[in-house]
Amino acid sequence: MSILVSSTISVGFSLQFSRNILASGMISYWPRIDITADANKVIGINNLSIGFQLDHLSWYGFSLGSTAQERQQLARNANFKLIRVFDFRPTTPRLMPCTYFNEANPELSSWDWTYVDALTDAIFSVGAEPLFCLGWAHPEMERFIPTGMTVNPDTGLPYPESYAAYAVEWVKHFKQTGKPVRFYEIMNEPFAYFGWNPSDTTKLGYYVELWNTVARAMRAENPNVMLSQDAITQKNVFNYWLKYGDDVDFLDFHKYDTSKIGECDDAELFRRAEVYRFETTTSTYGVDYVRQKWMEQRGKILPVVNSESNLNSAWETGTDPKIQQMAGAVWVALVLRMGILKGLSYNVYFEFLSSASYGKTTETGGYGFGMINSDNNKPWYPYYVNYMIGRNLAVGDNIIETTSSSEDIRALAWLHNQTLNILIICKVDQSQAVRFYGLEGQLTISKVDNTISWENPSIQNDIINSNEPLILNGYTVALVQVNVL
């Protein structure tokens, strides 16, 4: 089955709309924005690839269910490269491969790798790699570890040697079956256990002891595994880790810019998109600092991974409706742009799928965290933003000097396969006219904006001459392309 992302708005319609605007003279009343891109000035090299999370039972529908082929094709079309999965969700069926852990003799534990192998094969088949997050350092620890494993009453964590025995089986299994799985996190969001940026280091010490024990065992089985944990950039955690923690293989963080519905307006949300976790704040170090400090202390420049990300983490009464709307699309584009500029290796969107019909039954009416509607496998705007960037950006592409004359418009340019790509992000919900400098010939435009409902969105396609303005109808994410041969 071939699934193509296409536009329901024809080139002719979109062009005619722009021509009507020009003919009416309305453009003279709009802010004029100048975008300049110089293909001869390289300011960096791209490291970023895009990814997503498969949560709850979405891993099953991606790998074994009747929807698997269609959903895999959507992932393939957008060129996602990293897919993060939890082992601990108490779903039916459960992804946990250890059906019973024998605490007295771990070698006698019971295992069934059927679901894990099917999912792993599906992930590799779409051109991505898995990132397996093993366990959750949570106050209700018994829910998130294998059946039969014991929690140490003194620490509230599994015994380090026991958890190491469990984790090693993952590494051993993939080595035996020839699956090149590299990425692991040792327990999701451990700050749920030791506190946000803890000043009392007792529990942090218990966690570091467990992490070190597990990491040493996994590396003894396969020295090529890539291990980390997602609280490493929190200030007190990072400082403590440099003293007592073994090496991580990538610097890892989660990025949610709000935690309550209606916590801030769109302008503040977009500001946070470009600052939180990227720059140093009161509780976390920025990307540049942790990368440089790790190099000074440990002698390695590490890759950086945003392993879980969305604009709002609220879920108890339903999710933020903005997630799938154009505000959510603008937020995603701003985060990916900063990820490129900051040299991140991966940005993982939480999550791939959610149900619109279920979301409508919640108090907020939000559609969940997903970028694709699991009811019908149709994308929402965040998917299309990832799609436009993921298909046209590769590791090693040259990033080009780009300027915008307005703070309302963000721009970023790169060269990919002899094509100059310019990402345009309009952060204000009002019409703008963008003119380009440094470009010649016809420009191919792909964009999303509010002229098509967010409930049934699609990409709009245009072709304009380089001396014509690009009309932006409020919140917009556009990719402008021109051949530079």
C-alpha positions as CSV (number, residue, x, y, z in Angstrom):
1,M,0.0,0.0,0.0
2,S,1.4,3.4,-0.9
3,I,0.3,6.4,1.2
4,L,1.1,9.8,-0.2
5,V,0.9,13.1,1.6
6,S,-0.9,15.4,-0.9
7,S,-2.7,18.7,-0.8
8,T,-6.4,19.2,-1.2
9,I,-5.7,22.8,-2.3
10,S,-4.5,22.9,-5.9
11,V,-1.5,25.0,-7.0
12,G,-3.8,27.0,-9.3
13,F,-6.2,28.0,-6.5
14,S,-3.4,29.0,-4.2
15,L,-1.7,31.0,-6.8
16,Q,-4.9,32.8,-7.8
17,F,-5.5,33.7,-4.2
18,S,-2.1,35.3,-4.0
19,R,-2.7,37.1,-7.3
20,N,-6.1,38.4,-6.1
21,I,-4.4,39.8,-3.0
22,L,-1.7,41.5,-5.1
23,A,-4.3,43.0,-7.5
24,S,-6.5,44.3,-4.7
25,G,-3.7,46.4,-3.2
26,M,-4.3,45.0,0.2
27,I,-0.7,44.0,0.5
28,S,0.3,47.7,1.0
29,Y,-1.4,47.7,4.3
30,W,0.4,44.6,5.6
31,P,3.8,44.4,7.3
32,R,6.5,43.8,4.7
33,I,9.1,41.2,5.9
34,D,12.4,40.8,4.1
35,I,14.1,37.3,4.2
36,T,17.7,37.1,3.0
37,A,19.5,33.8,2.4
38,D,23.1,33.6,1.2
39,A,23.9,30.1,-0.2
40,N,27.6,31.0,-0.2
41,K,27.7,31.6,3.6
42,V,27.7,28.4,5.6
43,I,27.1,28.9,9.3
44,G,27.0,25.2,10.4
45,I,26.3,21.6,9.7
46,N,23.0,19.9,10.5
47,N,22.9,17.1,13.0
48,L,19.2,16.9,13.6
49,S,16.9,14.0,12.7
50,I,13.2,13.7,13.7
51,G,11.5,11.1,15.8
52,F,8.4,10.2,17.7
53,Q,7.0,8.2,20.7
54,L,4.8,5.1,20.4
55,D,2.9,5.1,23.7
56,H,0.3,2.8,25.4
57,L,-1.0,0.4,22.7
58,S,0.1,2.4,19.7
59,W,3.2,0.2,19.5
60,Y,0.9,-2.7,18.7
61,G,-1.1,-0.9,16.0
62,F,2.3,0.2,14.5
63,S,3.8,-3.3,14.3
64,L,1.1,-6.0,14.3
65,G,-2.4,-4.6,14.0
66,S,-4.5,-4.1,10.9
67,T,-3.3,-0.5,10.7
68,A,0.4,-1.4,10.8
69,Q,1.2,-1.0,7.1
70,E,-0.6,2.3,6.8
71,R,1.0,3.8,9.9
72,Q,4.5,2.5,9.0
73,Q,4.1,4.2,5.6
74,L,3.2,7.5,7.3
75,A,6.4,7.2,9.4
76,R,8.4,6.3,6.3
77,N,7.0,9.2,4.3
78,A,8.2,11.8,6.8
79,N,11.6,10.1,7.2
80,F,11.5,9.7,11.0
81,K,14.8,8.3,12.3
82,L,14.2,7.6,16.0
83,I,11.2,5.9,17.7
84,R,11.0,5.9,21.4
85,V,9.0,3.2,23.3
86,F,8.3,2.3,27.0
87,D,8.5,-1.2,28.2
88,F,6.5,-0.5,31.3
89,R,3.0,0.5,30.3
90,P,0.4,-1.9,31.9
91,T,-1.4,-2.3,28.6
92,T,-2.9,-5.4,27.1
93,P,-0.9,-6.9,25.5
94,R,2.0,-5.6,27.4
95,L,5.4,-4.9,25.8
96,M,7.3,-6.1,28.8
97,P,9.3,-9.2,27.5
98,C,10.0,-10.6,31.0
99,T,6.8,-12.5,31.9
100,Y,8.2,-13.4,35.4
101,F,11.4,-12.3,37.0
102,N,13.0,-14.8,39.4
103,E,14.5,-12.6,42.1
104,A,16.4,-15.4,43.7
105,N,17.9,-16.7,40.5
106,P,17.4,-14.2,37.5
107,E,18.7,-16.9,35.1
108,L,15.4,-18.8,35.7
109,S,13.2,-15.8,34.7
110,S,10.7,-16.3,32.0
111,W,10.8,-14.3,28.7
112,D,8.7,-13.8,25.6
113,W,10.2,-11.5,23.0
114,T,7.4,-11.9,20.4
115,Y,6.0,-8.4,20.7
116,V,9.4,-6.7,21.2
117,D,10.8,-8.4,18.1
118,A,7.8,-7.5,15.9
119,L,8.0,-3.8,17.0
120,T,11.8,-3.7,16.5
121,D,11.5,-5.1,13.0
122,A,8.8,-2.6,12.2
123,I,10.9,0.3,13.4
124,F,13.9,-0.7,11.4
125,S,11.7,-1.4,8.3
126,V,10.7,2.3,8.1
127,G,14.3,3.5,8.3
128,A,14.4,4.4,12.0
129,E,16.0,3.1,15.1
130,P,14.3,2.3,18.4
131,L,15.0,4.0,21.7
132,F,13.9,1.7,24.4
133,C,13.1,3.3,27.8
134,L,13.4,0.6,30.4
135,G,11.2,1.3,33.5
136,W,10.1,4.4,35.3
137,A,11.6,5.7,38.5
138,H,8.2,6.2,40.1
139,P,6.8,6.2,43.6
140,E,4.5,3.3,42.6
141,M,7.6,1.3,41.4
142,E,5.9,-2.1,41.4
143,R,3.7,-1.1,38.5
144,F,6.7,-0.3,36.2
145,I,9.1,-3.3,36.7
146,P,8.7,-7.0,35.7
147,T,6.4,-9.1,37.7
148,G,8.3,-10.9,40.5
149,M,11.0,-8.2,40.8
150,T,11.4,-6.9,44.3
151,V,11.6,-3.3,45.4
152,N,14.2,-2.4,48.0
153,P,12.2,-0.9,51.0
154,D,15.2,1.2,52.0
155,T,15.5,3.0,48.6
156,G,12.1,2.5,46.9
157,L,14.0,1.2,43.8
158,P,14.7,-2.3,42.5
159,Y,17.9,-3.8,43.7
160,P,20.5,-2.6,41.3
161,E,21.9,-6.1,40.5
162,S,18.3,-7.3,39.7
163,Y,17.5,-4.5,37.4
164,A,20.9,-4.9,35.7
165,A,20.1,-8.6,35.1
166,Y,16.8,-7.5,33.4
167,A,18.4,-4.8,31.3
168,V,21.2,-7.1,30.2
169,E,18.7,-9.5,28.7
170,W,17.6,-6.8,26.3
171,V,21.1,-6.3,25.1
172,K,21.9,-10.0,25.0
173,H,18.7,-10.8,23.0
174,F,19.3,-8.2,20.3
175,K,22.9,-9.3,20.0
176,Q,21.8,-12.9,19.6
177,T,19.1,-12.0,17.0
178,G,21.3,-9.6,15.1
179,K,19.2,-6.5,15.6
180,P,21.4,-3.4,15.9
181,V,19.6,-1.7,18.7
182,R,21.7,1.0,20.3
183,F,19.7,3.5,22.3
184,Y,18.4,2.9,25.8
185,E,17.3,5.1,28.7
186,I,17.5,3.6,32.2
187,M,14.2,4.6,33.7
188,N,11.9,7.3,32.5
189,E,11.8,10.7,34.2
190,P,13.7,9.8,37.3
191,F,12.8,13.2,38.9
192,A,9.4,11.5,39.7
193,Y,11.5,9.6,42.2
194,F,14.2,12.0,43.5
195,G,12.4,15.3,42.9
196,W,12.8,18.1,40.4
197,N,16.3,19.4,40.6
198,P,16.8,17.8,44.1
199,S,18.7,19.6,46.8
200,D,18.5,16.5,49.0
201,T,20.8,14.1,47.2
202,T,20.0,10.9,49.1
203,K,17.5,9.6,46.6
204,L,19.5,10.9,43.7
205,G,22.4,8.9,45.1
206,Y,20.3,5.8,45.2
207,Y,19.3,6.3,41.6
208,V,22.9,7.0,40.4
209,E,24.0,3.8,42.1
210,L,21.3,1.9,40.2
211,W,22.1,3.6,36.9
212,N,25.8,2.9,37.2
213,T,25.3,-0.7,38.0
214,V,22.9,-1.2,35.1
215,A,25.0,0.7,32.7
216,R,28.2,-1.3,33.5
217,A,26.4,-4.6,33.0
218,M,24.8,-3.5,29.7
219,R,28.1,-2.2,28.4
220,A,29.9,-5.4,29.4
221,E,27.4,-7.3,27.2
222,N,27.7,-4.8,24.3
223,P,30.1,-1.8,24.5
224,N,28.3,-0.1,21.6
225,V,25.0,0.6,23.4
226,M,24.1,4.2,23.9
227,L,22.8,4.9,27.4
228,S,21.4,7.9,29.2
229,Q,18.6,9.3,31.4
230,D,16.4,12.3,30.6
231,A,17.0,14.4,33.8
232,I,20.7,14.9,33.1
233,T,20.4,18.6,32.2
234,Q,18.7,19.6,35.4
235,K,21.3,21.7,37.3
236,N,21.7,19.8,40.5
237,V,21.4,16.4,38.7
238,F,24.1,17.4,36.2
239,N,26.5,18.7,38.9
240,Y,26.0,15.5,41.0
241,W,26.4,13.3,37.9
242,L,29.7,14.8,37.0
243,K,31.0,13.8,40.5
244,Y,29.4,10.3,40.9
245,G,27.8,9.1,37.7
246,D,29.3,7.0,35.0
247,D,29.4,8.4,31.5
248,V,26.2,8.8,29.6
249,D,26.4,8.4,25.8
250,F,24.1,11.3,25.0
251,L,22.8,14.3,26.8
252,D,19.0,13.8,27.2
253,F,16.1,16.0,28.2
254,H,12.3,16.3,28.0
255,K,10.7,19.5,26.8
256,Y,7.2,20.5,27.7
257,D,6.7,24.2,27.7
258,T,3.4,24.4,29.6
259,S,1.8,22.1,32.2
260,K,-1.7,23.6,32.6
261,I,-4.4,24.4,30.0
262,G,-4.4,28.1,29.3
263,E,-1.2,28.7,31.3
264,C,0.1,31.3,28.8
265,D,-0.8,33.0,25.6
266,D,0.6,32.0,22.2
267,A,3.3,34.7,22.2
268,E,4.7,33.3,25.5
269,L,4.3,29.8,24.3
270,F,6.4,30.6,21.2
271,R,9.0,32.3,23.4
272,R,9.4,29.2,25.5
273,A,9.7,27.1,22.4
274,E,13.0,28.8,21.7
275,V,14.3,29.1,25.2
276,Y,13.2,26.2,27.5
277,R,15.8,23.4,27.7
278,F,17.8,25.1,24.9
279,E,19.1,27.9,27.1
280,T,20.1,27.9,30.8
281,T,17.3,28.8,33.1
282,T,16.8,28.8,36.9
283,S,16.5,25.0,37.1
284,T,18.2,23.6,34.0
285,Y,21.4,24.1,32.0
286,G,21.2,24.9,28.3
287,V,22.5,22.7,25.5
288,D,25.7,24.6,24.9
289,Y,26.6,24.6,28.6
290,V,26.1,20.9,29.3
291,R,27.9,19.9,26.0
292,Q,30.9,22.1,26.9
293,K,31.0,21.2,30.6
294,W,30.9,17.5,29.8
295,M,33.8,18.0,27.3
296,E,35.8,19.8,30.0
297,Q,35.1,17.2,32.7
298,R,34.9,13.9,30.7
299,G,36.7,14.7,27.5
300,K,33.8,13.9,25.1
301,I,31.5,15.9,22.9
302,L,28.2,14.1,23.3
303,P,25.1,14.1,21.0
304,V,22.1,15.8,22.4
305,V,18.6,14.2,22.3
306,N,15.2,15.8,23.1
307,S,13.7,12.4,23.8
308,E,10.1,13.6,24.7
309,S,8.5,16.8,23.6
310,N,5.2,18.6,23.2
311,L,3.9,22.0,23.9
312,N,1.8,21.1,27.0
313,S,2.0,18.1,29.3
314,A,-1.5,18.4,30.9
315,W,-3.6,15.3,30.5
316,E,-5.7,14.7,33.6
317,T,-8.8,16.4,32.3
318,G,-7.8,16.2,28.7
319,T,-5.1,17.6,26.6
320,D,-4.5,21.1,25.2
321,P,-6.6,21.7,22.0
322,K,-3.7,23.8,20.6
323,I,-1.5,20.8,20.1
324,Q,-3.1,19.9,16.8
325,Q,-4.0,23.4,15.7
326,M,-1.8,25.9,13.9
327,A,-0.4,27.2,17.2
328,G,0.9,23.7,17.8
329,A,2.4,23.6,14.3
330,V,4.2,26.8,14.8
331,W,5.5,25.6,18.2
332,V,6.8,22.4,16.6
333,A,8.5,24.3,13.8
334,L,10.2,26.7,16.3
335,V,11.5,23.8,18.4
336,L,12.9,22.0,15.3
337,R,14.5,25.2,14.1
338,M,16.2,25.6,17.5
339,G,17.2,22.0,17.5
340,I,19.0,22.5,14.2
341,L,20.7,25.6,15.4
342,K,21.7,24.0,18.7
343,G,23.2,20.9,17.0
344,L,20.7,18.4,18.5
345,S,20.9,14.9,17.1
346,Y,17.2,13.9,17.6
347,N,13.9,15.6,18.5
348,V,11.3,13.1,19.6
349,Y,7.7,14.2,19.4
350,F,5.3,12.9,22.0
351,E,3.4,11.1,20.5
352,F,2.7,9.6,17.1
353,L,-1.0,8.8,17.5
354,S,-4.1,9.8,19.6
355,S,-7.8,9.5,19.2
356,A,-9.9,12.5,18.3
357,S,-13.1,10.7,19.2
358,Y,-11.8,9.9,22.6
359,G,-10.4,13.4,23.1
360,K,-13.8,15.0,22.5
361,T,-15.2,13.1,25.5
362,T,-12.7,14.8,27.9
363,E,-13.2,18.0,29.7
364,T,-10.9,20.0,27.5
365,G,-12.0,18.4,24.2
366,G,-8.3,18.2,23.2
367,Y,-7.4,15.5,20.7
368,G,-4.6,14.0,22.8
369,F,-0.9,14.4,22.2
370,G,-0.7,12.7,18.8
371,M,0.3,14.1,15.4
372,I,-1.9,11.6,13.7
373,N,-5.6,10.7,14.4
374,S,-5.7,7.0,15.3
375,D,-9.4,6.9,14.4
376,N,-8.6,7.2,10.7
377,N,-4.8,7.5,10.4
378,K,-5.1,11.1,9.0
379,P,-2.3,13.5,10.0
380,W,-2.8,16.7,11.9
381,Y,-0.6,19.8,11.5
382,P,2.3,18.8,13.7
383,Y,2.8,15.7,11.4
384,Y,3.0,18.0,8.3
385,V,5.6,20.2,9.9
386,N,7.7,17.1,10.7
387,Y,7.0,15.8,7.2
388,M,8.2,19.0,5.4
389,I,11.4,19.1,7.4
390,G,12.1,15.4,7.6
391,R,11.9,14.8,3.9
392,N,14.1,17.7,3.0
393,L,16.8,17.8,5.7
394,A,19.6,15.3,6.3
395,V,22.5,15.0,8.7
396,G,25.5,16.8,7.1
397,D,23.5,19.4,5.2
398,N,25.0,22.9,5.2
399,I,23.1,25.5,7.2
400,I,23.0,28.8,5.4
401,E,23.1,32.3,6.8
402,T,19.6,33.6,6.9
403,T,18.1,36.8,8.2
404,S,14.6,38.1,8.8
405,S,13.7,41.8,9.2
406,S,11.0,41.0,11.7
407,E,10.8,39.3,15.0
408,D,7.4,38.0,14.0
409,I,9.0,35.8,11.3
410,R,11.6,33.2,12.0
411,A,13.6,31.8,9.1
412,L,16.3,29.1,8.6
413,A,17.9,27.9,5.4
414,W,19.9,24.9,4.4
415,L,21.2,23.1,1.3
416,H,20.0,19.6,0.6
417,N,20.8,17.8,-2.6
418,Q,21.4,21.0,-4.6
419,T,18.2,22.5,-3.3
420,L,18.1,25.6,-1.1
421,N,15.4,25.2,1.6
422,I,14.1,28.1,3.6
423,L,11.9,27.3,6.6
424,I,9.5,30.3,7.3
425,I,7.6,30.4,10.6
426,C,5.0,33.1,11.1
427,K,4.5,33.6,14.9
428,V,1.7,36.1,14.7
429,D,-1.9,35.4,13.7
430,Q,-2.2,38.2,11.1
431,S,-1.4,38.5,7.4
432,Q,2.2,39.2,6.4
433,A,4.0,39.7,3.0
434,V,7.4,38.1,2.8
435,R,9.9,39.2,0.1
436,F,13.1,37.2,-0.6
437,Y,16.6,38.4,-1.4
438,G,19.4,36.3,-2.7
439,L,17.1,34.0,-4.7
440,E,16.5,33.7,-8.4
441,G,13.9,31.9,-10.5
442,Q,10.9,30.1,-9.4
443,L,10.3,29.2,-5.8
444,T,8.4,26.1,-4.8
445,I,6.3,26.6,-1.7
446,S,4.9,24.0,0.7
447,K,2.9,25.4,3.6
448,V,0.3,24.9,6.3
449,D,-1.9,27.7,7.7
450,N,-5.4,28.4,9.0
451,T,-6.9,28.6,5.5
452,I,-7.6,24.9,5.9
453,S,-9.2,23.7,9.1
454,W,-6.9,22.0,11.6
455,E,-9.5,19.2,12.0
456,N,-8.9,18.1,8.4
457,P,-5.6,19.6,7.4
458,S,-3.3,19.3,4.4
459,I,-0.3,20.8,2.9
460,Q,-0.8,23.6,0.4
461,N,1.5,23.9,-2.6
462,D,2.5,27.0,-4.6
463,I,4.9,28.2,-7.2
464,I,5.9,31.9,-7.2
465,N,8.6,33.9,-8.9
466,S,11.5,35.0,-6.6
467,N,10.6,38.7,-7.1
468,E,7.0,38.1,-5.9
469,P,6.0,38.3,-2.2
470,L,4.9,35.2,-0.3
471,I,1.6,35.9,1.4
472,L,1.3,34.4,4.9
473,N,-2.2,34.1,6.2
474,G,-1.5,34.4,9.9
475,Y,0.1,31.4,11.7
476,T,2.1,29.7,9.0
477,V,4.9,27.1,8.6
478,A,6.2,27.2,5.1
479,L,9.1,25.6,3.3
480,V,10.4,27.5,0.3
481,Q,12.7,25.7,-2.1
482,V,14.8,26.7,-5.1
483,N,17.3,24.7,-7.1
484,V,20.8,26.2,-6.9
485,L,22.5,24.2,-9.7
